[in-house]
Amino acid sequence: MIISGKDLSARLKAEMAVEVASFPEKYGRVPHLVVILVGEDPGSVSYVKGKAKASEAVGIRNTTIRKPDTISEEELLGIIDELNRDDEVDGILVQLPLPRHINEDRIIAAIRKEKDVDGFHPMNVASLWMKQPCTLPCTPKGIIRMLCEAGVVLEGSNAVVVGRSNIVGLPVAKLLLDANATVTVTHSRTKNLGEVTHRADILVVAIGRPKFIKEDMVREGAVVIDVGVNRDPETGKLCGDVDFEPIEKKASIITPVPGGVGPMTICCLMENTIECFLRKMEK
């Protein structure tokens, strides 16, 4: 079974669109997401276009602020401060990565927690680990949604996460733990990595290396979630961190690249924007 994040996200966005259509009568307006794009990185430009398209589909107001990669850190902080103080802005997202002369941690921390739709603010991260209400990071949230929609039983499952980033690896491990899975976090320096991944009922791979996980590293019937987006060094085509074709034959469930986790990340961004809006309106 291949989980199509594209199909699932389309269904969820249609459901969100129905909800958002009722907001002008209830609250006088719709949610407003502001995305800040610094520079012209092709990947970032593509992601931002995808977010604008998803916002249109859901009925969310979307504003993209584009700035050259020569912008100073102080100027960028000034823009964020203005957006923080604007009551008509419900969600703020600064597209990463940023130019080297800008401190990403400082930029993320400058966004008000209540408007942090990425779930990257230190206080949102702390709330996640303390089991308190918070905005969840989009990719991990999307992964859990995909697993649940596919009917995967998380409780009691042996889950292995390959990758320990703050954006995917660590938060998805925490969400799996919260769902009562038994979780092992691994990385590129894990000894006998293949032996560890081969024990997984659920394998989540976010290591950023094309086709890193080979067939012999996955057990028969495993659920495989591939978060990676890479270029195949041989063909130049998009591929994941998992060697898809041979592993598809062994896995009970697998996500493709593209069309798997990526669309769900943007879908969950829309959901987070709506949640931030409703929390403010219902205070």
C-alpha positions as CSV (number, residue, x, y, z in Angstrom):
1,M,0.0,0.0,0.0
2,I,1.4,3.4,-1.0
3,I,0.1,6.3,1.1
4,S,-0.5,9.2,-1.2
5,G,0.0,12.4,0.8
6,K,-1.2,14.3,-2.2
7,D,-4.6,12.6,-2.2
8,L,-5.0,12.8,1.6
9,S,-4.0,16.4,1.8
10,A,-6.5,17.3,-1.0
11,R,-9.3,15.7,1.1
12,L,-8.3,17.4,4.3
13,K,-7.9,20.8,2.6
14,A,-11.4,20.4,1.1
15,E,-12.7,19.8,4.7
16,M,-10.8,22.9,5.9
17,A,-12.3,25.0,3.1
18,V,-15.8,24.2,4.3
19,E,-14.8,25.3,7.9
20,V,-13.1,28.5,6.8
21,A,-16.0,29.5,4.6
22,S,-18.0,29.9,7.8
23,F,-15.5,32.2,9.5
24,P,-16.5,35.6,7.9
25,E,-20.0,35.3,9.4
26,K,-18.7,34.0,12.7
27,Y,-15.6,36.1,13.2
28,G,-15.7,38.8,10.5
29,R,-12.7,37.6,8.6
30,V,-10.6,34.5,7.5
31,P,-7.2,33.5,8.9
32,H,-4.2,35.4,7.6
33,L,-0.9,33.7,7.0
34,V,2.2,35.8,6.2
35,V,5.2,34.1,4.6
36,I,8.6,35.8,4.5
37,L,10.9,34.6,1.7
38,V,14.5,35.8,1.7
39,G,16.5,35.3,-1.5
40,E,15.8,33.2,-4.5
41,D,16.7,29.7,-3.5
42,P,14.8,27.5,-6.0
43,G,13.6,25.0,-3.4
44,S,12.4,27.8,-1.1
45,V,10.6,29.6,-4.0
46,S,8.8,26.4,-4.9
47,Y,7.8,25.7,-1.3
48,V,6.4,29.3,-0.9
49,K,4.4,29.0,-4.1
50,G,3.0,25.7,-2.8
51,K,1.9,27.4,0.5
52,A,0.2,30.2,-1.4
53,K,-1.6,27.7,-3.6
54,A,-2.8,25.7,-0.6
55,S,-3.9,28.9,1.2
56,E,-6.1,29.7,-1.9
57,A,-7.6,26.2,-1.9
58,V,-8.5,26.4,1.8
59,G,-9.7,30.0,1.7
60,I,-7.0,31.5,3.9
61,R,-5.6,34.9,3.2
62,N,-2.0,34.6,2.2
63,T,0.7,37.3,2.0
64,T,4.2,36.7,0.8
65,I,6.9,39.2,1.7
66,R,9.9,38.8,-0.6
67,K,13.3,40.2,0.4
68,P,16.7,40.0,-1.2
69,D,19.4,37.8,0.4
70,T,21.3,41.0,1.3
71,I,18.7,42.0,3.9
72,S,20.2,42.6,7.3
73,E,19.2,40.5,10.4
74,E,17.9,43.7,12.1
75,E,15.7,44.6,9.1
76,L,14.2,41.1,9.1
77,L,13.6,41.3,12.9
78,G,11.9,44.7,12.3
79,I,9.5,43.1,9.8
80,I,8.7,40.3,12.2
81,D,8.1,42.8,15.0
82,E,5.5,44.6,12.8
83,L,3.7,41.4,12.0
84,N,3.7,40.4,15.7
85,R,1.9,43.6,16.5
86,D,-0.6,43.3,13.6
87,D,-3.9,41.9,14.9
88,E,-4.9,41.0,11.4
89,V,-2.0,38.5,11.1
90,D,-2.6,35.1,12.6
91,G,0.4,33.1,11.4
92,I,4.0,34.1,10.6
93,L,6.4,31.8,8.7
94,V,10.0,32.6,7.7
95,Q,11.0,30.2,5.0
96,L,14.2,28.4,5.8
97,P,17.1,28.2,5.2
98,L,18.2,31.8,5.6
99,P,21.4,33.4,4.3
100,R,24.5,32.7,6.5
101,H,24.8,36.2,7.9
102,I,21.3,35.8,9.6
103,N,21.0,33.8,12.8
104,E,18.0,31.4,12.2
105,D,17.5,30.7,15.9
106,R,17.2,34.4,16.7
107,I,14.7,34.9,13.9
108,I,12.5,31.9,14.9
109,A,12.6,33.1,18.6
110,A,11.4,36.6,17.5
111,I,8.1,35.3,16.2
112,R,5.4,35.3,18.8
113,K,4.6,31.8,20.0
114,E,0.9,32.4,19.3
115,K,1.7,33.2,15.6
116,D,4.4,30.5,15.1
117,V,2.6,28.2,12.6
118,D,5.8,26.2,12.0
119,G,6.0,25.1,15.6
120,F,9.7,26.0,15.8
121,H,9.5,28.6,18.6
122,P,11.5,27.5,21.7
123,M,8.3,27.8,23.8
124,N,6.3,25.6,21.4
125,V,9.2,23.1,21.4
126,A,9.2,23.1,25.2
127,S,5.4,22.7,25.4
128,L,5.6,19.7,23.0
129,W,8.2,17.9,25.3
130,M,6.2,18.8,28.4
131,K,2.9,17.5,26.9
132,Q,1.3,20.9,27.0
133,P,-0.9,22.5,24.4
134,C,1.2,23.9,21.5
135,T,1.5,24.3,17.8
136,L,3.0,21.1,16.4
137,P,5.7,21.2,13.7
138,C,4.1,20.5,10.4
139,T,6.1,17.6,9.0
140,P,5.9,15.4,12.2
141,K,2.2,16.3,12.5
142,G,1.6,15.2,8.9
143,I,3.5,11.9,9.4
144,I,1.3,11.0,12.4
145,R,-1.8,11.9,10.5
146,M,-0.8,9.7,7.5
147,L,-0.1,6.8,9.8
148,C,-3.5,7.1,11.5
149,E,-5.4,7.5,8.3
150,A,-3.7,4.3,7.0
151,G,-4.9,2.5,10.0
152,V,-1.4,1.9,11.5
153,V,-1.6,0.9,15.1
154,L,1.0,3.0,16.9
155,E,0.5,1.8,20.5
156,G,3.0,-0.9,21.3
157,S,4.7,-0.7,17.9
158,N,8.5,-0.7,17.6
159,A,9.2,2.6,15.8
160,V,12.7,3.6,14.5
161,V,13.4,7.2,13.5
162,V,16.5,7.7,11.3
163,G,17.6,11.3,11.8
164,R,17.7,13.6,14.8
165,S,16.9,17.1,13.5
166,N,14.9,19.6,15.5
167,I,12.5,19.9,12.5
168,V,11.6,16.2,11.9
169,G,13.6,13.5,13.8
170,L,13.2,14.6,17.4
171,P,9.6,15.9,17.3
172,V,8.3,12.9,15.3
173,A,10.0,10.7,17.9
174,K,8.2,12.6,20.7
175,L,4.8,12.3,18.9
176,L,5.3,8.6,18.4
177,L,6.2,8.2,22.1
178,D,3.0,10.2,23.0
179,A,1.1,7.6,20.9
180,N,2.6,4.9,23.1
181,A,5.0,3.5,20.5
182,T,8.4,2.3,21.7
183,V,10.8,4.6,19.9
184,T,14.5,4.3,18.9
185,V,16.2,7.4,17.5
186,T,19.1,6.6,15.2
187,H,21.4,8.6,12.9
188,S,24.4,8.4,10.5
189,R,26.8,7.4,13.3
190,T,24.6,4.6,14.8
191,K,26.5,1.4,15.0
192,N,25.0,-1.5,13.0
193,L,22.2,0.8,11.8
194,G,20.8,-1.8,9.4
195,E,20.2,-4.2,12.3
196,V,18.3,-1.5,14.2
197,T,16.2,-0.4,11.3
198,H,15.4,-4.1,10.4
199,R,13.6,-4.5,13.8
200,A,11.2,-1.6,13.1
201,D,7.5,-2.1,12.7
202,I,7.4,1.6,11.7
203,L,10.5,3.2,10.1
204,V,10.6,7.0,9.7
205,V,13.6,8.2,7.6
206,A,14.7,11.8,7.6
207,I,18.5,11.8,7.1
208,G,18.8,13.8,3.9
209,R,20.8,11.2,1.8
210,P,19.4,9.8,-1.4
211,K,18.4,6.1,-1.3
212,F,20.3,5.7,2.0
213,I,18.0,3.0,3.4
214,K,18.5,-0.2,1.4
215,E,16.2,-3.3,1.0
216,D,18.2,-5.4,3.5
217,M,17.7,-2.7,6.2
218,V,13.9,-3.1,6.2
219,R,12.0,-6.1,7.5
220,E,9.1,-7.7,5.6
221,G,5.8,-6.0,6.4
222,A,7.3,-2.8,7.9
223,V,5.6,0.6,7.5
224,V,8.1,3.0,5.9
225,I,7.7,6.8,6.0
226,D,10.2,8.6,3.7
227,V,10.7,12.3,4.6
228,G,13.7,12.9,2.4
229,V,13.7,15.0,-0.8
230,N,16.9,14.6,-2.8
231,R,18.2,14.5,-6.3
232,D,19.2,11.0,-7.5
233,P,23.0,11.4,-8.3
234,E,22.6,9.0,-11.3
235,T,19.3,10.2,-12.9
236,G,18.9,13.7,-11.5
237,K,15.3,12.9,-10.6
238,L,13.7,13.6,-7.2
239,C,14.1,10.7,-4.8
240,G,13.8,10.0,-1.1
241,D,16.1,8.7,1.6
242,V,14.7,5.2,0.9
243,D,15.5,3.0,-2.1
244,F,11.8,2.9,-3.0
245,E,11.4,0.3,-5.7
246,P,12.9,-2.8,-3.9
247,I,11.6,-1.7,-0.5
248,E,8.0,-1.2,-1.8
249,K,7.9,-4.9,-2.4
250,K,8.7,-5.7,1.2
251,A,6.9,-2.9,3.0
252,S,3.2,-3.2,4.0
253,I,2.9,0.6,3.7
254,I,5.3,3.1,2.2
255,T,5.2,6.8,1.2
256,P,6.5,7.9,-2.2
257,V,8.8,10.8,-3.1
258,P,7.4,13.1,-4.4
259,G,3.8,13.0,-3.4
260,G,4.1,11.6,0.1
261,V,5.1,13.5,3.2
262,G,5.6,16.8,1.4
263,P,2.0,17.6,0.6
264,M,1.0,16.7,4.1
265,T,3.5,19.2,5.5
266,I,1.8,22.1,3.7
267,C,-1.6,20.7,4.6
268,C,-0.7,20.8,8.3
269,L,0.6,24.3,7.9
270,M,-2.9,25.3,6.8
271,E,-4.3,23.5,9.8
272,N,-1.9,25.2,12.2
273,T,-2.8,28.6,10.7
274,I,-6.5,27.9,11.3
275,E,-5.7,26.7,14.9
276,C,-3.8,29.9,15.7
277,F,-6.6,32.0,14.3
278,L,-9.3,30.1,16.4
279,R,-7.3,30.3,19.6
280,K,-7.1,34.1,19.2
281,M,-10.7,34.5,18.2
282,E,-12.1,32.3,21.0
283,K,-10.1,33.9,23.8
